[in-house]
Amino acid sequence: MRRSHPSRATAWVAGYLVFVLAPLFALLIGTVGPARDFWTEFSAAIGYAGLAMMGLQFGLTARFRRVTEPWGEDVLYHLHRQLSLVAVALVIAHPVILFIVRPNLIGLLTFVDAPWRARFAVLSVVSLLVLVMTSLWRARLRMRYETWHHLHVVLAVAAVVTGLAHMVSWGFYLADPWKRALWISLTVFWIGLLAYVRIVRPLFMLRRPYTVTQVRAERGDTTTLVMEPDGHDGFHFEPGQFGWLTVWGGPFRITGHPFSFSGSAEAGEGSVEMSIRRLGDFTATVGTIPVGKRVYVDGPYGAFTIGNPADMHILIAGGVGITPMMSIIRTLADRHDNRPVILLYGATDWESITFREELDKIAGRLALTTVYVLTDPPADWTGERGFITADILRRHVPPPYDEHEYFICGPPPMMDSMETTLSTLGVPMSKYHSERYNFA
Ligand SMILES: Cc1cc2nc3c(=O)[nH]c(=O)nc-3n(C[C@H](O)[C@H](O)[C@H](O)COP(=O)(O)OP(=O)(O)OC[C@H]3O[C@@H](n4cnc5c(N)ncnc54)[C@H](O)[C@@H]3O)c2cc1C
């Protein structure tokens, strides 16, 4: 998350509101049916607004760099979740209000006898409900991420298409052909965004494969993949950014996995490194990837990167959250940056500290101070223990706190606590960046 680019962020928020509200106001132009009571009109308005918001959800996850840059991908995914709850509430409130003010409409719920315009509404609402429930309770339902992802895409398309079919077949506000054309075009556009991510970008990636040139076992159940562009120049990334990796099954596979780049942005030749900790189905296979394997890397993404004015960099990492920090450290060393870097690094025990030896080595090339914080330290450990806390931060980071630039990546409780600590210390939000590894 990067809290800068305020003017671009404001422009995107304004654009979002225009996309939601303009098609709604367009309904009031031209032929409009006979006036109805306030609650019926209100319920129709929120139904249309809910559908427009649902459609725009496709845009939030379409990986457009210009959209994601002012916020960072994690913030957009969080927004995607929150906005879908608002949109679903609007869509569900639409029939609920109608049933209250016009109870005779409840009869339309008898799916078998109801006309198609009502069946479409039921299908849309049911798709939305299943979509929300499986997203909120995926872990509780023990659903594999990949299964959930497929279902999510199918349900989202079904909800939007049947919602549109309901509006067009009901026809009260869409009597004019141009209004129908407007809403149908909008729906095609929204679903086109999905087609862009799932078909156009993979086609582009198909022509830009990578070859795995090294598979390195690291401490802490982690494997580093070094990948070289095959027949193209690759892309330039900033330290701290991430890419979507597809190893098995080619770029059309629906579930790519996001991983931070762990190598130096100055490595040259388009080479990229990702350091991956074994956590589940896919990450468990990474150690078995053979050298020479063709893989696909879509990137770079994210706004978790250096570049703002700062007297020193403070990196706060927990567990595998060390990977973007390694990229920052390696890049600063390669750029001969002489500003101090303080790394507060939380790990379980001494043996599982990923990159421990390399951090020692880099300290010779960079003004790097590493503070390890271990939850399970060896008996003779004299360093910091437990979790990274406000006290530990104050002990190792010198004031003035608001002059430094901070980067936080690790388990959610650590990130929440560090964000609170920094704001208590008077560090403005523009001076700290967080990368959360849980989009889903
Ligand atoms: C921006 C970002 C950068 C990351 N960088 C690293 C890194 O450098 N090193 C590292 O080891 N891990 C990183 N992760 C986490 C990594 O993506 C997940 O651990 C990995 O995708 C888990 O896949 P799995 O099939 O092994 O595990 P699963 O058991 O399938 O999933 C474990 C959890 O990971 C999340 N997840 C799974 N698949 C995806 C997906 N395709 N997209 C988003 N989330 C998913 C879900 O919350 C899931 O509950 C990063 C995540 C994000 C969002």
The ligand as a Gaussian input file, in Angstrom:
#p B3LYP/6-31G(d) Opt

LIG

0 1
 C        1.217000      -9.303000      -2.848000
 C        1.592000     -10.670000      -2.327000
 C        2.926000     -11.031000      -2.295000
 C        3.284000     -12.277000      -1.782000
 N        4.611000     -12.603000      -1.751000
 C        4.973000     -13.802000      -1.250000
 C        6.365000     -14.164000      -1.224000
 O        7.252000     -13.404000      -1.636000
 N        6.681000     -15.398000      -0.754000
 C        5.731000     -16.282000      -0.295000
 O        6.075000     -17.386000       0.114000
 N        4.412000     -15.951000      -0.300000
 C        4.014000     -14.746000      -0.782000
 N        2.684000     -14.423000      -0.817000
 C        1.688000     -15.413000      -0.343000
 C        1.431000     -16.439000      -1.435000
 O        0.827000     -15.858000      -2.559000
 C        0.519000     -17.568000      -0.913000
 O        1.135000     -18.142000       0.194000
 C        0.358000     -18.636000      -1.949000
 O       -0.360000     -18.144000      -3.064000
 C       -0.373000     -19.802000      -1.298000
 O       -0.732000     -20.753000      -2.289000
 P       -0.892000     -22.311000      -1.934000
 O       -1.694000     -22.940000      -3.024000
 O        0.414000     -22.926000      -1.628000
 O       -1.659000     -22.285000      -0.572000
 P       -3.221000     -22.400000      -0.268000
 O       -3.355000     -23.339000       0.892000
 O       -3.998000     -22.693000      -1.509000
 O       -3.490000     -20.950000       0.158000
 C       -3.054000     -20.408000       1.387000
 C       -3.616000     -18.991000       1.435000
 O       -2.905000     -18.173000       0.478000
 C       -3.830000     -17.318000      -0.209000
 N       -3.764000     -17.634000      -1.650000
 C       -3.693000     -18.844000      -2.222000
 N       -3.646000     -18.748000      -3.544000
 C       -3.724000     -17.425000      -3.820000
 C       -3.762000     -16.684000      -5.021000
 N       -3.700000     -17.281000      -6.203000
 N       -3.894000     -15.352000      -4.944000
 C       -3.967000     -14.742000      -3.749000
 N       -3.923000     -15.383000      -2.574000
 C       -3.798000     -16.709000      -2.608000
 C       -5.203000     -17.598000       0.349000
 O       -5.493000     -16.630000       1.362000
 C       -5.073000     -18.936000       0.989000
 O       -5.936000     -19.113000       2.070000
 C        2.296000     -13.190000      -1.311000
 C        0.947000     -12.824000      -1.367000
 C        0.604000     -11.586000      -1.855000
 C       -0.855000     -11.210000      -1.904000

